[in-house]
């Protein structure tokens, strides 16, 4: 899907604690830095739909398992992926695409490396049922 990039990430195992790479400014999908935040999602809970008009999202799941769904209202196309420690990748979502996500384990966490600082006026939210997707 145009505007979506899925990038495999390195995990470096160490007996004293593992390292999980996230992003470098030289990476494809890096569109500036505005803020970084963590968000939790509980099993079977769905957050979304949200569409940013300026922000590029860079989403990583350091623990748990989250299903992400991106919807392009122009092409009527869906893109979905499950990210977890076993499928450790970064999902980049460019502006003007709808996104929602669902927790697949009891406790899951994502990291968003956003291109701009949060500004509620640059995003649109709609109820989950307004875009039909078979969760």
C-alpha positions as CSV (number, residue, x, y, z in Angstrom):
1,X,0.0,0.0,0.0
2,X,1.3,3.4,-0.9
3,X,2.3,5.3,2.3
4,X,3.0,2.2,4.3
5,X,6.5,0.8,5.0
6,X,7.3,-2.4,6.9
7,X,10.9,-2.5,8.1
8,X,12.5,-5.6,9.8
9,X,14.4,-4.6,12.9
10,X,17.4,-6.0,14.8
11,X,17.1,-7.7,18.1
12,X,20.4,-8.3,19.9
13,X,20.2,-11.0,22.5
14,X,22.3,-10.6,25.7
15,X,22.1,-12.8,28.8
16,X,21.9,-9.6,30.9
17,X,19.1,-8.0,28.8
18,X,18.3,-7.7,25.2
19,X,18.5,-4.7,22.8
20,X,15.7,-3.9,20.5
21,X,16.5,-1.5,17.7
22,X,13.8,1.1,16.8
23,X,14.9,3.8,14.3
24,X,17.9,5.8,12.9
25,X,17.5,9.1,11.1
26,X,19.0,7.4,8.0
27,X,16.2,4.8,7.9
28,X,13.5,4.7,5.2
29,X,10.4,6.2,6.8
30,X,12.2,8.7,9.0
31,X,10.3,12.0,8.4
32,X,11.7,14.1,11.2
33,X,11.2,13.8,15.0
34,X,8.5,15.4,17.0
35,X,7.9,13.1,19.9
36,X,8.1,9.5,21.1
37,X,5.5,7.8,23.3
38,X,4.4,4.4,24.5
39,X,0.8,3.1,24.4
40,X,-0.6,0.0,25.9
41,X,-3.5,-2.0,24.5
42,X,-5.3,-4.8,26.3
43,X,-6.3,-8.1,24.7
44,X,-9.2,-7.8,22.2
45,X,-9.5,-4.0,22.7
46,X,-9.4,-1.9,19.5
47,X,-8.1,1.6,19.3
48,X,-9.0,3.6,16.2
49,X,-9.9,4.7,13.6
50,X,-7.6,7.7,13.4
51,X,-6.2,9.6,10.4
52,X,-3.3,12.1,10.8
53,X,-3.1,14.9,8.2
54,X,0.6,15.8,8.8
55,X,2.1,13.2,11.2
56,X,4.1,10.2,10.0
57,X,3.8,7.3,12.5
58,X,6.6,4.8,13.2
59,X,5.2,2.0,15.3
60,X,7.1,-0.7,17.1
61,X,5.9,-3.4,19.5
62,X,8.6,-4.3,22.0
63,X,6.4,-6.7,23.9
64,X,3.0,-8.3,23.4
65,X,1.3,-8.8,20.1
66,X,-0.7,-6.1,18.2
67,X,-2.6,-6.3,15.0
68,X,-2.4,-3.0,13.0
69,X,-4.8,-2.2,10.2
70,X,-4.3,0.7,7.8
71,X,-7.1,1.8,5.4
72,X,-6.7,3.9,2.3
73,X,-10.1,5.5,1.6
74,X,-9.1,6.5,-1.9
75,X,-8.2,3.0,-3.1
76,X,-10.5,1.2,-0.6
77,X,-7.5,-1.0,0.3
78,X,-6.6,-2.5,3.6
79,X,-3.1,-3.4,4.9
80,X,-2.8,-5.5,8.1
81,X,0.1,-6.8,10.0
82,X,0.7,-8.3,13.5
83,X,3.8,-7.0,15.2
84,X,5.4,-8.7,18.2
85,X,8.8,-9.8,19.5
86,X,8.6,-12.8,17.1
87,X,7.7,-10.5,14.2
88,X,9.9,-7.5,15.2
89,X,9.4,-4.8,12.6
90,X,8.7,-1.1,12.3
91,X,5.4,-0.1,10.7
92,X,5.6,3.4,9.1
93,X,2.3,5.0,8.3
94,X,2.3,8.2,6.2
95,X,-0.3,10.9,6.7
96,X,-3.9,10.7,5.3
97,X,-4.4,7.0,6.0
98,X,-6.8,5.6,8.6
99,X,-5.3,3.4,11.2
100,X,-6.6,1.2,14.0
101,X,-5.1,-1.5,16.2
102,X,-6.1,-4.4,18.4
103,X,-4.3,-6.1,21.3
104,X,-3.8,-9.9,20.8
105,X,-2.3,-10.7,24.2
106,X,-3.2,-9.7,27.7
107,X,-0.7,-6.8,27.8
108,X,0.9,-5.3,24.8
109,X,2.8,-2.1,24.3
110,X,3.7,0.0,21.2
111,X,6.2,2.7,20.7
112,X,5.4,5.5,18.3
113,X,8.3,7.6,17.0
114,X,6.1,10.5,15.6
115,X,7.4,12.9,13.0
116,X,5.8,15.9,14.7
117,X,4.5,16.8,18.2
118,X,1.0,15.7,19.0
119,X,-1.6,18.3,17.9
120,X,-5.3,17.2,18.2
121,X,-6.3,19.5,15.3
122,X,-4.2,17.6,12.8
123,X,-5.9,14.3,13.3
124,X,-9.4,13.0,12.7
125,X,-11.1,10.3,14.7
126,X,-14.1,8.2,13.8
127,X,-15.9,5.3,15.5
128,X,-14.6,1.8,14.8
129,X,-17.8,0.7,13.0
130,X,-17.5,3.5,10.4
131,X,-14.9,1.6,8.4
132,X,-16.0,-2.0,7.9
133,X,-13.2,-4.5,8.8
134,X,-13.6,-8.1,10.0
135,X,-11.6,-8.0,13.3
